[in-house]
Amino acid sequence: MYKDDIFFHEQDFFDPKTVLKIPDSERPRERCLTQGAHSLSFRECLALLIQSGPPGIGCLGLASQLLNRPGQGLTEHEQERAFFVCLENSETGHLQSLRGLGPAAQARILAALEIGRRFSIHQLRNSLQSTSSASSRYKNLPQLALDKIEHSLRITPREWLGFVPIYGGREVGDFTLVEKGVRTHVNFDPAELFARILSLRPRGFYLFHNHPGGSLEPSHSDLLLTTQVIEASKLLGIRLFGHGIITPSHQTWVPIRVER
């Protein structure tokens, strides 16, 4: 371990002994320089910018807190989106409210985001991708949402409930598992479902749940669930695109009329 290495100081890890077991070539800073920044997780990128943190928490702990506060329970990709949404809505408030994150670290994060924004604009200006080819990627939105559900979820013996967010430009987000129940039913908590959805600020979403027994027939509970979600969606100004039932080998859509 480098004694003058700010990022890899022992206090920056949950377990001080952990860093001693990590080969130099596998540490985030070294991987960034030798393999490229794309080899790092988003948490590691934030940790490199934060550089140091309080004892027992460190830069990795602070990075995790920044991601977990708006995105607890989401996939890694959607955690990043929730983090960006939170920054957009609160400007610097989200950074300033985190105990242990000083002004210097806040400034580094904001500067890095600004560099990323300008680089994104540069790439967009030089992009050779035509509008027609981009739109062709999203011709079948329901199927693209279905493709986000992993095979392991299709064959699980327990019922589950989740959603796939749809963003502007018909961009399809990751599948997020909200609840996992037993063989015959799953509990539905509207507050938990919409808390996850609203943290991502999509224009709408596809709701999914499974029938481990293989039946494609919507139950009375399925129809009631759909009605509740539609009503809540209207109140919150977000669109339910559809409610899919997943079985190990097939899928179907609950027969509802969704306003397009």
Order of alpha helices (4+ residues) and beta strands (2+ residues): alpha-alpha-alpha-alpha-alpha-alpha-alpha-alpha-alpha-beta-beta-beta-alpha-beta-alpha-beta-beta
